[in-house]
Amino acid sequence: MKLKWYGHAAFYFAAEKGLRLITDPYEPGGFGGAINYGPIPDQVDVVLVSHDHADHNHVQGLLGKPQVIKGKGTHHYKDLEIRGIPAFHDEGKGSQRGENTIFCFTLDEIKVGHLGDLGHIPTEEQLKQIGQVDLLLIPVGGVYTIDPDQASKTVAKIQPKIAIPMHYKTAHCGFPLASVEEFTKGKKVKTYQTSELEITRKDLPENLEIIVLQPAL
């Protein structure tokens, strides 16, 4: 499985058999220019949207006509099963920023969990629904999502093999978020000078690896 981080919460997945998937596409220039990542150039089959905010749901900016998946429940695209787990965008059960969907799916035998704009530490019931995760994509910037400390606690609860932080302050994100360093400090981290990563089942580490990627756009 190949993975590319465009920026914010948007990731591109390419499976060995050809399936292509994107999570949470942002609107380039959205929020008065606060989202300054470039247009997404790749055509895909499936788009996952965790919630309807412009930095996560800009499906109209994508090439082609991908199947759009939103909300809780079990969804399918051909042989791919995607589980949507209901959660919230804040600690007040959605009273501030509404609902959020956690998506879990398996590509090339890699179990992926994308937490979207999760605004709280997952409950025991949500953790049970999430289940085993090999690759966790987790927001760490705070303000609109869990903060670095809550993200650390969430990683400890989910216990993935690999955790990749997202939704934090970068040169292309003008939101008042925490930096990735506020999440990674004191942790063993692999920092890549690229936006891309290739993962196979046999290459999964025995113990947690935190991997920091560079935004592609």
C-alpha positions in Angstrom: 0.0 0.0 0.0 1.2 3.4 -0.9 0.3 6.5 1.1 0.7 10.2 0.5 -0.1 13.1 2.8 -1.4 16.1 0.8 -1.8 18.2 4.0 -4.3 18.8 6.8 -6.4 15.6 7.1 -6.1 14.7 3.4 -4.4 11.4 2.6 -4.1 9.5 -0.7 -4.0 5.7 -0.6 -3.1 3.4 -3.5 -3.6 -0.3 -3.1 -1.6 -3.0 -5.0 -4.7 -4.0 -7.1 -5.3 -0.5 -8.2 -7.9 1.0 -5.9 -7.3 4.6 -5.1 -8.8 6.4 -2.0 -8.7 9.9 -0.5 -9.6 11.1 2.9 -11.0 14.5 3.9 -10.1 16.6 0.8 -9.7 20.3 1.7 -10.8 23.4 -0.2 -7.6 25.1 -1.5 -7.6 28.7 -0.3 -10.5 27.9 2.0 -11.3 29.9 5.2 -10.0 33.2 3.7 -6.7 31.6 2.7 -6.1 29.8 6.0 -6.0 26.5 4.1 -3.2 27.2 1.7 -2.4 23.7 0.4 -2.6 23.2 -3.3 -5.3 21.5 -5.5 -5.3 17.7 -5.2 -4.1 16.3 -8.6 -4.9 12.6 -8.2 -8.0 10.9 -9.5 -9.5 8.3 -7.2 -12.3 5.8 -6.8 -13.4 6.6 -3.3 -13.5 9.6 -1.0 -14.1 9.5 2.7 -15.5 12.6 4.3 -15.5 12.7 8.1 -17.7 15.8 8.4 -19.0 18.7 6.3 -16.5 21.5 6.9 -14.8 23.0 3.9 -11.3 21.9 5.0 -12.5 18.3 4.9 -15.3 17.9 2.4 -14.2 19.6 -0.9 -15.2 16.6 -3.1 -16.2 18.9 -6.0 -12.6 19.9 -6.4 -11.5 16.3 -7.2 -11.0 14.8 -10.6 -13.5 12.3 -12.0 -16.6 11.1 -10.2 -15.4 9.1 -7.1 -17.9 7.4 -4.8 -18.3 9.7 -1.7 -18.7 8.0 1.6 -20.0 9.8 4.7 -21.4 9.0 8.1 -21.7 6.0 10.4 -22.3 2.4 9.4 -20.8 -0.1 7.1 -20.1 1.1 3.5 -18.7 -0.8 0.5 -16.9 0.0 -2.7 -16.4 -3.2 -4.7 -14.5 -5.5 -2.3 -13.5 -2.7 0.1 -15.4 -2.5 3.4 -15.3 0.8 5.2 -16.7 1.2 8.7 -17.9 4.6 9.9 -17.9 5.0 13.6 -19.8 8.0 15.0 -17.9 10.5 17.2 -17.9 14.2 17.8 -16.0 17.3 16.7 -15.7 18.6 20.3 -15.9 17.5 23.9 -19.5 18.6 24.2 -21.1 15.7 22.2 -21.2 17.9 19.1 -22.7 21.0 20.8 -19.9 23.2 19.5 -18.8 21.8 16.1 -21.1 18.9 15.3 -20.5 15.3 14.5 -17.4 13.5 13.2 -16.9 10.1 11.7 -14.0 7.8 12.4 -13.3 5.6 9.4 -11.7 2.2 9.5 -10.8 0.1 6.5 -8.3 -2.5 5.4 -6.0 -2.1 2.3 -3.4 -4.7 1.3 -3.9 -6.3 4.8 -3.1 -3.0 6.5 -5.8 -2.0 9.0 -6.2 1.8 8.7 -7.9 4.2 11.1 -8.6 7.8 10.1 -9.9 9.8 13.1 -11.1 12.9 11.1 -11.6 15.9 13.3 -12.0 14.0 16.5 -12.7 16.4 19.3 -12.4 14.1 22.3 -10.6 11.0 23.6 -12.6 7.9 22.2 -15.0 6.2 24.6 -14.6 2.6 25.5 -17.5 1.8 23.1 -15.8 3.6 20.3 -12.4 1.9 21.0 -14.2 -1.4 20.8 -15.7 -0.5 17.4 -12.3 0.8 16.2 -10.6 -2.5 17.1 -7.1 -3.3 16.0 -5.4 -0.7 13.9 -2.1 -1.0 12.1 -1.9 2.6 10.8 -3.5 5.4 12.7 -4.0 8.9 11.2 -4.6 11.2 14.1 -5.2 15.0 14.5 -2.9 16.6 17.0 -3.3 20.3 16.6 -6.0 21.0 19.2 -8.4 24.0 19.1 -10.8 22.2 16.7 -9.7 18.7 17.6 -7.9 16.8 20.3 -4.7 18.5 21.4 -1.2 17.0 21.6 -1.8 15.5 25.1 -5.2 14.1 24.2 -3.7 12.7 21.0 -0.9 11.0 23.0 -3.5 9.4 25.2 -5.6 8.3 22.2 -2.6 6.6 20.6 -2.0 4.8 23.9 -5.6 3.6 24.0 -5.7 2.4 20.3 -2.2 1.0 20.2 -1.5 1.1 16.5 1.7 -0.1 14.9 2.2 3.2 13.2 0.8 6.6 14.0 1.0 9.6 11.6 0.0 13.0 13.0 -2.2 15.3 10.9 -4.2 18.5 11.2 -1.6 20.7 12.9 0.1 24.0 12.2 2.3 24.1 9.1 3.4 26.9 6.7 0.3 26.1 4.6 -2.2 26.1 7.5 -3.1 29.4 9.0 -5.3 28.0 11.7 -4.1 28.7 15.3 -3.1 25.0 15.8 -0.3 23.4 17.8 2.8 22.4 15.9 3.6 18.7 15.4 6.6 19.1 17.7 4.2 19.7 20.6 2.9 16.2 20.0 6.2 14.5 19.2 8.4 16.0 22.0 9.7 13.3 24.3 8.7 10.5 21.8 10.7 8.4 19.5 9.9 9.7 16.1 10.8 9.0 12.5 10.7 12.3 10.4 10.6 11.8 6.7 11.5 14.5 4.2 8.8 13.3 1.9 5.1 13.1 1.8 5.0 9.5 0.7 5.2 6.2 2.5 4.9 2.6 1.3 3.8 0.0 3.8 3.5 -3.8 3.6 2.1 -6.2 6.2 5.5 -7.8 6.7 7.1 -4.4 7.3 4.9 -3.4 10.2 6.9 -2.7 13.4 6.4 -4.7 16.5 6.3 -1.6 18.6 4.7 1.8 18.0 6.4 4.0 15.4 5.4 7.7 15.1 6.1 8.9 11.5 6.0 12.6 10.6 5.5 13.3 6.9 5.9 16.5 4.9 2.8 17.9 3.1 2.9 17.2 -0.6 1.0 20.3 -1.6 
